[in-house]
C-alpha cells in the first residue's frame, strides 16, 4: 500500500495508511462502530499525487473502533528543595484503538 493520509483528532495529527491500527485519544463511540475523520492531506507514493487541504479536504477517512483502554501508569513527582515539599501523582491516559479502512 503506497497511499497515506494525514488526519487530526484529539489535538494531534496522525499519518495513517489503509489497514493500519493506531491508538488515539478516547472517543465516545462504541466498539465495532465506524467513525469518520476529515483528511488534511491525501498522498499516493506510486503516482506522486498529493492533495493538500486548506485546512481540510472533502474526503473522509473511515475507521472502525476496535476497543477502549488505558495506557500504563505514569508517575509524576513534584519536589521542592529545602522546604519539605514532595508530592507524588499518577496518571493513566485513556485511549481508543481504531483500524483505518480504505478511503
N, C-alpha and C positions, 0 to 999 in steps of 0.2 A: 504494500500500500504506500503510495508515494504522495498522497494528499493529506493535508492537515489544515486545522483551523485554530484560531485564537478566540476563546470565549472569556467572558467576565462574569464572575459570581462571587458573592461574599467579599467584595472589595479586592479581589485578586484576579489575575489573568492566568489562563491555563492554555498551553499548546496541546491540542488533542488530535487523535487520529481515530478513524473508524475501528471499532472493536476494542479500544483501549479501556481499561478500568482504572479510575482515579478516585481519590478521596478529596472531597470539597467541604466547605463549611456546611453545617447542618441545614437541611431543607425540611419544610413541613410536609412534604409528600410522603405517602405511604410506600412501603416496599412493593415492587412489581409495577409501580405507576410509571408513566412516561412524563418527562419534563422537557421543556424547550428552552434553549439559550439563544440569545442573539449573537450572531457572528461578528466579530470585529475585523477579521481577516480570513480569507479563504485562499489556499495556495495548492498548486499541483506541481510537484518537483519534476515530473517527467516532461511536461509541456512548458515549463517555466511560466505558467499562468498564475498571476497574483491579482486578487480582488481585494482592495482596501476600502473599508467603510469609513465614513466621516460623519459621525462617530461609529455607526453600525451599518451592516448590510441588511438587505431584506431577507436573506437566507436565515433559516432557523436550524440549529443543531439539536437533534432529539437524542435523549439519553434515557436509559431505563434505570430506575432506582433499585439497587440490589439490597442494601441494608443500612442501618444506622448503628453507630457505635461511639466509643470514646477512646481517645489516644491514651498512651501510658502517662502516668502521673509525673508532672514536672514540679520539683521543689524549688521555691524561691525563698531566699534568706535575706532579710534586711538586718544590717548591723551598723551600729554607731560606736566608734571607738571611745573609750573612757567615760561613757555615760550609762553603762549597764542597760543598754537597749539592744535587744535581739528579738526578732520576730520571724517565725517560720510559716510560710504559706504553701499550699499545694494547689495545683490546677490540673484538671483533666479536660482537654478540648473535645467537644462533640463534633462528629463528622458524619457525612453521608457518602457511602460508596456507590458510584454510578458507573454504568457501562455505556460508552458512546456508540450510538447507532450510526448508520450511514446517512448522509445528508443529501 
